[in-house]
């Protein structure tokens, strides 16, 4: 299976980028309209050899100021999007190539088209200044697709009978600017803007009278501690992040006034040769009149065995333990277990509301410290299959 996946990546790359042939001089006499022309025949280098050479070079660390881009594309399938085709162009660069200890800056561009009326375009990255004195994180997503809604709260979301189809159009821009206060400790302002529009709805009652279309602007502060050895595929260190955002009416939030607190703590422990234990605690808590589309959810990148957006409420918490093991050359596997829950207040948490999950995935390093991952997770209500770039956390 792993070999077939690699062939799929290779074929996809070939269809997107033409290959040039190399010329080898060889004396030939070509006669055209009585004119004698001395030409050169072209010896075409094998396609397989070219692809092997391309990927052989792509995962070597190249510290340059200009982004070193590498493309990857091909078909995929997820529960939310169906069958589709996606393109990822990932690049890394360094603002100070002579400093080999400086974390590498990165940027990735994505485009997706799928059968469930899904299309999306996005850009995401981190810019690290020389000596790691400052960082800029940015993400822009533009997407439109057909999806499902179960309502708000565990009782509604846990009932399969509430499943209803609707169309979703969403644009979200988020960014933060960080200053280093001390060794590996950063702080700075954060901002998020989004436009959400739900349409083609068959059961309006599930939205409980909430506006289906809204625009939000949020601003706040971010505190971060980061000791990871690299940002895209860490093998050791920790990552702590606390984001506090406020969305008052005077910023333009006409229909809603709310705030949110988001906490993430990731720990990476090397176990043996090629083996890393990655763990993650994540929680998000909202206060005030939170829009339905801004409520924390389970599913997708976190809790991969659940349909993204099925479980949503004013608060959500999840914990994951994942074993990542390098197997051979660029190939590796990951095995994980998770548990999470959604709730309106802390008193609502109980054993019956816990959502367990296990999963397994394949990893293929197509750039240095940058993995393509194929994950399948199994949850309480079924399974989920994901294709993505970089690790889930």
C-alpha positions in Angstrom: 0.0 0.0 0.0 2.8 2.4 0.9 4.5 1.9 -2.4 1.3 2.5 -4.3 0.9 5.8 -2.4 4.3 6.9 -3.4 3.6 6.1 -7.0 0.4 8.1 -6.8 2.3 11.2 -5.6 4.9 10.7 -8.4 2.2 10.4 -11.1 0.4 13.5 -9.8 3.6 15.5 -9.9 4.3 14.5 -13.5 0.9 15.6 -14.7 1.3 19.0 -13.3 4.9 19.9 -14.4 6.4 19.2 -17.8 9.8 17.6 -18.0 12.6 19.0 -20.1 14.8 16.6 -22.1 18.5 16.9 -22.2 20.4 17.1 -25.5 23.2 14.8 -26.4 25.0 15.8 -29.6 25.1 13.1 -32.2 26.0 13.7 -35.9 23.1 13.1 -38.2 22.4 14.3 -41.8 18.9 15.6 -42.2 17.8 16.3 -45.8 15.0 18.8 -46.3 14.1 20.4 -49.7 17.6 19.5 -50.9 19.2 21.3 -48.1 21.6 19.4 -45.9 21.3 20.3 -42.2 23.5 19.0 -39.5 21.4 18.3 -36.4 21.6 16.8 -33.1 19.4 13.9 -31.9 17.9 14.1 -28.4 18.3 11.4 -25.9 15.4 11.5 -23.5 16.2 10.7 -19.9 13.8 8.3 -18.4 10.8 9.7 -16.6 11.3 7.5 -13.7 14.9 8.6 -13.3 13.9 12.2 -13.4 11.2 11.7 -10.7 13.6 9.8 -8.5 16.2 12.5 -8.8 13.6 15.2 -8.1 12.4 13.6 -4.9 16.0 12.7 -3.9 16.8 16.4 -3.8 13.6 17.7 -2.4 14.0 16.6 1.2 17.6 17.9 1.5 17.9 20.9 3.8 18.6 24.0 1.6 19.0 27.1 3.7 18.3 30.1 1.4 16.6 33.4 1.8 14.2 32.7 -1.0 11.6 30.1 -0.5 12.5 26.6 -1.8 9.1 25.5 -3.1 8.1 21.9 -3.9 4.8 20.9 -5.4 2.7 17.9 -4.7 -0.8 17.0 -5.9 -3.1 14.1 -6.5 -6.5 12.6 -5.6 -7.8 12.0 -2.1 -10.9 11.3 -0.1 -12.3 12.6 3.2 -15.7 12.1 4.9 -16.5 15.8 4.7 -15.4 16.5 1.1 -15.8 13.2 -0.7 -13.4 12.3 -3.6 -11.3 15.2 -4.9 -8.0 16.4 -6.2 -5.7 18.7 -4.3 -2.5 20.6 -4.9 0.0 21.7 -2.2 3.0 23.9 -2.8 5.2 24.0 0.3 8.2 26.1 0.7 10.8 26.8 3.4 13.5 29.4 3.8 15.7 31.1 6.3 16.1 34.8 7.1 19.7 34.0 8.1 21.1 31.0 6.3 24.4 31.1 8.2 22.5 30.5 11.5 21.8 26.7 11.4 20.1 26.9 14.8 17.5 29.4 13.6 14.0 27.7 13.1 13.2 27.5 9.4 10.4 29.8 8.1 7.7 28.1 6.0 4.8 28.8 3.7 2.3 26.6 2.0 -0.3 27.2 -0.6 -3.2 24.8 -1.1 -6.0 24.3 -3.6 -8.8 21.7 -3.5 -11.7 20.6 -5.6 -14.0 17.7 -4.5 -17.2 16.0 -5.4 -19.3 17.2 -2.5 -19.5 20.7 -4.1 -16.2 21.6 -2.3 -13.6 24.0 -3.3 -11.0 25.8 -1.3 -7.9 28.0 -1.6 -5.6 28.8 1.3 -2.2 30.1 2.3 -0.5 29.5 5.7 2.9 30.2 7.0 5.4 31.3 9.7 8.1 34.0 9.2 10.9 33.8 11.6 13.2 36.9 11.9 17.0 36.6 12.3 18.1 35.5 15.8 14.4 34.5 16.3 13.6 37.9 17.9 10.2 38.0 16.2 7.7 35.8 14.4 4.7 36.3 12.2 2.1 33.6 11.8 -0.6 34.0 9.2 -3.4 31.9 7.6 -6.0 32.7 5.0 -8.7 30.2 4.0 -11.4 30.6 1.4 -13.8 27.7 1.1 -17.3 26.7 -0.2 -18.8 23.3 0.2 -21.9 21.2 1.1 -21.8 19.8 4.6 -24.0 18.7 7.5 -25.3 20.2 10.8 -26.6 18.4 13.8 -27.4 21.4 16.0 -25.7 22.9 19.1 -24.9 20.9 22.2 -24.0 17.3 22.9 -27.6 16.0 23.1 -28.4 17.4 19.7 -25.1 16.4 18.0 -25.2 12.8 19.5 -28.5 12.1 17.8 -28.1 10.9 14.2 -31.7 11.9 13.4 -30.7 15.6 13.6 -28.4 15.3 10.6 -29.3 17.9 8.0 -27.5 19.1 4.9 -26.7 22.7 4.1 -24.2 24.8 2.1 -21.4 26.7 3.8 -19.3 29.6 2.4 -16.5 30.9 4.7 -13.5 33.2 4.5 -11.2 33.4 7.5 -8.0 35.5 8.0 -6.0 35.1 11.2 -2.6 36.4 12.1 -0.3 37.3 15.0 2.9 39.2 15.5 5.2 37.9 18.3 8.1 39.4 20.2 10.5 37.2 22.1 10.5 38.3 25.8 12.9 35.6 27.0 14.4 32.4 25.7 11.7 30.6 23.7 9.0 32.8 25.2 6.9 35.0 22.9 4.0 37.5 23.2 2.2 39.7 20.8 -1.1 40.9 19.4 -3.5 38.5 17.5 -6.4 39.3 15.1 -9.0 37.2 13.3 -11.6 38.2 10.7 -14.2 36.0 9.1 -17.3 36.0 7.0 -19.7 33.0 7.2 -22.8 32.3 5.2 -25.0 29.2 5.6 -27.4 28.6 2.7 -29.5 25.9 1.1 -30.9 24.9 4.5 -33.8 22.4 4.9 -34.2 22.5 8.7 -33.9 26.0 10.2 -35.0 24.8 13.7 -31.5 23.4 14.3 -30.0 26.9 14.3 -32.3 28.0 17.1 -32.9 31.4 15.5 -29.2 32.3 15.1 -28.2 34.4 12.2 -27.1 32.3 9.2 -24.9 35.0 7.8 -22.5 37.1 9.8 -19.1 38.9 9.8 -16.9 38.9 12.9 -13.7 40.8 13.9 -11.7 39.6 16.9 -8.6 41.1 18.5 -6.5 40.1 21.5 -3.2 38.8 22.7 -1.1 35.7 22.3 1.4 34.1 24.7 3.6 31.3 23.4 6.5 29.1 24.6 8.2 27.1 21.9 11.2 24.7 22.3 10.5 22.5 19.3 13.5 21.5 17.2 11.6 22.4 14.1 8.1 23.9 13.4 6.7 21.4 10.8 7.8 18.0 12.0 9.1 18.2 15.6 11.0 15.4 17.2 11.6 16.9 20.7 10.6 19.9 22.7 7.3 21.5 23.7 4.8 24.0 22.3 2.6 26.1 24.6 0.1 28.7 23.3 -2.6 30.8 25.0 -4.8 33.0 22.8 -7.3 35.4 24.3 -9.6 37.1 21.7 -12.3 39.7 22.2 -15.1 40.4 19.7 -17.0 43.4 21.0 -19.8 45.2 19.0 -17.7 48.3 18.4 -15.3 46.3 16.2 -18.2 45.6 13.8 -19.8 42.5 15.4 -23.3 43.7 14.9 -25.1 40.5 15.8 -22.8 39.1 18.4 -20.6 40.2 21.3 -18.3 37.4 22.6 -14.8 36.4 23.6 -12.8 33.2 23.5 -9.8 31.6 25.3 -7.8 28.9 23.5 -5.1 26.8 25.1 -2.8 24.3 23.4 0.1 22.3 24.9 2.1 19.9 22.8 4.9 17.7 24.1 7.4 15.7 21.9 9.5 13.0 23.4 12.1 11.0 21.4 11.8 7.3 22.5 14.2 5.4 20.4 15.7 5.6 16.9 13.1 7.1 14.6 10.4 6.9 17.4 8.7 10.0 18.8 5.8 10.2 21.3 3.7 13.3 20.6 1.0 14.4 23.0 -1.5 17.2 22.8 -3.9 19.0 25.1 -6.3 21.5 23.5 -9.2 23.4 24.9 -11.3 26.3 23.7 -13.8 28.2 25.8 -16.2 30.9 24.6 -18.2 33.4 26.5 -21.1 35.7 25.6 -23.3 35.4 22.5 -21.0 33.2 20.4 -22.0 32.7 16.7 -22.7 29.0 15.9 -19.8 29.0 13.4 -17.3 30.3 16.0 -18.2 27.7 18.6 -15.4 25.1 19.3 -15.9 21.8 17.4 -14.4 18.3 17.4 -13.4 16.5 14.3 -11.1 17.1 11.4 -7.4 17.7 12.2 -8.2 17.1 15.9 -10.2 14.0 16.7 -9.8 12.7 13.1 -12.3 9.9 13.6 -15.2 12.3 13.8 -17.0 14.4 11.1 -15.6 17.9 11.3 -18.2 20.2 12.8 -20.6 17.6 14.0 -20.0 18.2 17.7 -20.1 21.8 18.6 -20.8 23.8 21.8 -19.5 26.9 23.7 -16.6 24.8 25.0 -14.5 21.9 23.9 -11.5 19.9 25.2 -9.5 17.1 23.7 -6.4 15.1 24.5 -4.3 13.0 22.1 -1.3 10.7 22.4 0.4 9.8 19.1 3.3 7.4 18.4 5.3 8.4 15.3 7.8 5.9 13.9 10.1 6.3 10.9 10.1 3.0 9.0 12.2 3.1 5.8 13.8 6.0 3.9 11.0 8.6 3.6 8.2 6.4 4.9 6.8 6.3 8.4 3.6 5.5 10.4 1.6 7.0 13.2 -0.7 5.4 15.7 -2.8 7.6 18.1 -5.6 7.6 20.6 -7.7 10.5 21.6 -10.6 11.5 23.8 -12.6 14.7 23.8 -15.8 16.4 24.8 -18.0 19.4 24.1 -20.0 21.2 26.8 -21.6 24.5 27.7 -20.1 24.7 31.2 -17.6 22.6 33.2 -20.4 21.0 35.3 -21.7 19.4 32.1 -18.6 17.1 31.7 -19.3 13.5 32.5 -18.2 10.0 31.4 -21.2 9.7 29.0 -20.2 12.8 27.1 -16.6 11.6 26.4 -15.9 10.8 22.7 -13.0 8.3 22.2 -11.0 7.7 19.1 -8.1 5.6 17.7 -6.4 5.9 14.4 -3.4 5.0 12.2 -1.7 6.9 9.5 1.1 6.8 6.8 3.8 9.5 6.6 5.9 10.3 3.6 8.5 13.0 3.8 8.5 14.9 0.5 10.6 17.8 1.9 12.9 18.1 4.8 10.8 17.9 8.0 7.7 18.2 6.0 5.4 15.2 5.8 2.4 14.3 3.7 0.0 12.3 5.8 -2.8 9.9 5.1 -4.8 9.3 8.3 -7.8 7.1 9.1 -9.5 7.5 12.5 -12.2 5.5 14.1 -14.7 7.2 16.5 -17.9 6.5 18.2 -20.1 7.3 15.2 -17.9 5.9 12.4 -14.6 6.8 10.8 -12.8 9.6 9.0 -10.1 9.6 6.4 -7.8 12.6 5.9 -5.1 13.7 3.5 -2.9 16.6 4.8 0.4 18.4 4.8 2.5 18.5 8.0 1.6 16.7 11.2 -1.8 17.1 12.9 0.0 18.9 15.7 
